Amino acid sequence: MKAFGPTVFYCPGFFIRAATALYEARGAAALRHRVFVEEQQIFKDHDRDAIDAVATTLVALSTYAHEADEVVGTVRIHEAEPGLWWGSRLAVDQEFRAVGRLGRQLIRLAVSTAKGRGCDRFFAHVQRQNVPLFAKLGWSIEDEVVVHGVPHALMRADLTCYEPVADPQVGWLSLASQGRPAIRSRSRQACEGVPALLAPSWPQWSVSA
């Protein structure tokens, strides 16, 4: 009998949408812990706070055989007062930061979801290394601040760069950048060329990704 080891699993695309299933919420929480507690060590034990009780969690999900697989990116949004929205806890798994442009996709869904819910101002505290990414997506620096002991820029989104999204649970499927799929070792057969199952229901973004 021939023993088969783990095969290479190709992830050609990512679902970008609001978290609805329990495993998606748990996956987002686990990813945040890996990034903000274990990797960046911003928090000692956990990064949860009171905002989690009122926030909408958005996720990037890797795909396998046309289905959502696991949470590899997340961000949350909440309305602090009528029309005023904040984004926070943007995190992407280390193994997926070079593919899919997931940070950009999550930022777009975050602002577009808030805009679809009546947002007229959208802010975020952005770590310094991420400021260029946000600037490319139509954000401007309002102030320099320190959050949880880490230097951040207070940034504001230019809402004219974003189309409103009425139903973030639908979201879209984003193909891996430059046609290069994410590769992970899995005990599964390789899947290649999974077609886009969901497409944005709005025109192409005016800001380059």
Residue, then its C-alpha position, 0 to 999 in steps of 0.5 A: m500500500k502506498a502512503f500519501g503525504p500532504t498534498v499542495f493545496y492551491c487557493p486561487g481566490f478569497f471570499i471578502r464578506a461579512a462574517t455570518a457563520l460561527y466558524e467565521a467569527r471564531g476564525a477572525a478572533a483567532l487571527r486577531h489573537r495571532v497578529f496582535v497578541e502573539e506576533q505584534q505583542i500589542f496586547k498581553d492576553h487578548d485584544r477583545d474590547a467593548i467594541d466587539a459587542v457592537a461591531t460588524t466583523l468582515v472577513a477574507l476567506s480562503t477557498y477550497a473546491h468552490e467553498a469558503d475554507e478558513v479566515v485569513g483576513t479580518v477587520r471590524i467596523h462600528e458606528a460610534e455616533p450617527g454617521l460616524w464610523w470607525g474601522s479597527r483590528l485589520a489583520v491578515d495572516q502572515e502566509f497570505r500577506a503577499v497574495g490577494r491584496l487582502g488588506r486592500q479588499l477588506i478596507r474597501l468592504a469596510v468603508s463601502t459597508a459603512k457608506g451603505r449604512g449612512c456613513d458620512r465620516f469614516f476614521a481609523h487608527v493606522q499603524r505607521q507601516n500601513v499608512p502608505l496602503f491607506a493613502k493609496l486607497g484615498w485616505s488622508i492623515e488627520d493627526e499623529v497619535v499613540v494607541h496601546g503604546v504604538p504610534h498610529a496615524l489617525m486617518r480619514a477615508d475619502l468616501t467619494c472613492y467608495e461605492p456603498v454596499a447594501d449587503p456585505q454578507v454577499g461580498w465578492l470573490s477576489l482572485a489571487s494577485q497576478g494569477r499566483p495562488a496562495i499555496r499551503s500544505r494540506s491533506r487534500q487534493a490540489c484544486e486549481g482554476v476555481p472560477a469567480l463565484l461572486a462578482p462585485s455588483w458595482p462598477q470598478w473602483s476608481v482607486s487602484a489596488 
